[in-house]
Amino acid sequence: MLYPKLLAYLLLSTLFLIMSVPAYADDVQRGFNTYVNADIETLASELDEFWGINLVRLGVGDFDQQDDAETLEDYWEYMNPLLDRVEVVLPQLCDRGIKVVFALLSPPGGFHSRGEDGGNPQHKIFMNSDIQEDFKEVWDVLSDRFKDQSDCIEAYDILNEPAQAYVGDGVKDWSELSLELIDIIRANDSETDIMVKPLYANPVHLKKLPDFQDTGVVVSVHIYPNIAYVHQGIEGSKFGISAPNNRPIVRRSFLPIAMYMLRQQNRVKRGIIPAVPRLNIGEFAVVRWAPGAADYLDRILKLVEGDLPLGRFFNKKWVAVGKRPAKRPGRLSPRQRKVRRTLNQIEFASWTNHAIQEADYWDPRYSDELDDMTFIATPNLTARGSVLKGYFQRNME
């Protein structure tokens, strides 16, 4: 018979080993963002054979030119060649086992404003009812055109970053419009998943999303919790900003996700919705020359993959607890304990890093040094590239 202390030691050692195993799910899809007009023919083999990804978020459209498309005819004149290009690109990726998220970057009318005055950007579809009707027609056409590609197209990402600073008279807000778009798509295609983002793809706006009855809806967000750090040096912004620690990362991006998921779990229990939506991260990135960029990228991915339990960064000040505070300072209320548990239960069905073959400052194949524009050809790796490849290897495990 084992002595009690030895038995306790063996038990604790076993628990430690179990807890040390990565928490990531086997069926997670991991990949890159790229654009439909990228050189996919050359890139596809590298994505498959070297990086080992199984998902590409394929951006279709262009913001700048679409701002000037005054009619739906103008919109299709620009979009049709890109859609023809999608038809060419899909087999290049899917024949290699890489699924595609069709990400619509440009709604009809484009932007009314891009936040030049310091305010939030604004899409014209939230200002003009005719343009909003055009947008519905666009998804009717797109879903009809690609409905037979459900074995290749993983999801329709119906709008990249919905920009709704305000809603014009007689125009529906994003909550109402997204539900209508789902119905329009489902009339043509009952199989392909539909990705819906909160306003600006920002997790803080998840609470404004509607209840989804369609179990094929995937809620997607973009994770840029420290915008000054990850975008430093772009368009004249300040250089040399140090990487933040994990606590503000969790507070700014992951806590709103936990709060949203907690609400969805409660709605399932009450029979309001059939299931809690799956989660996707459509974009996350850090500019290549940011101090500590590779370490920051690794920490974000550890949080996304569940290697670092999100609950360990919980602080009771992050969430309102209602009228009854904790009985003793430092003790979590029942509500706060639920939030902490929900943080630890967050699972992402898929994620795509931004971006490969788009801009040198995002692309993990370009030097990590500010003044060095060297393209690091595979099989050599930059520090950021090494981090990403390590996580992509999980697609093969």
ABEGO torsion letter per residue (X at the ends): XBBAAAAAAAAAAAAAAAAABBABBAABBBBBBBBAABBAAAAAAAAAAAAGBABBBBBBEBAAAAAABABAAAAAAAAAAAAAAAAAAAAAAAAAGBBBBBBBABBBGEBABAGAAGBBBBBAAAABAAAAAAAAAAAAAAAAAAAAAAAABABBBABABBBBABBBBGBBBAAAAAAAAAAAAAAABAABBBBBBBBGGBAAAAAABBBBABAABBBBBBBBABAAAAABGBGGBBBGBBBBBAAAAAAAAAAAAAAAAAAAAAAAAAGABABBBBBBBABBBBBAABBGAAAAAAAAAAAAAGABBAAAABBAAABBAEABBBABBGBBBAAAAAAAAAAAABBBABBBBOBBGABAAABAABBABAABABBBBOABBBAAAAAAAAAAAAAAX
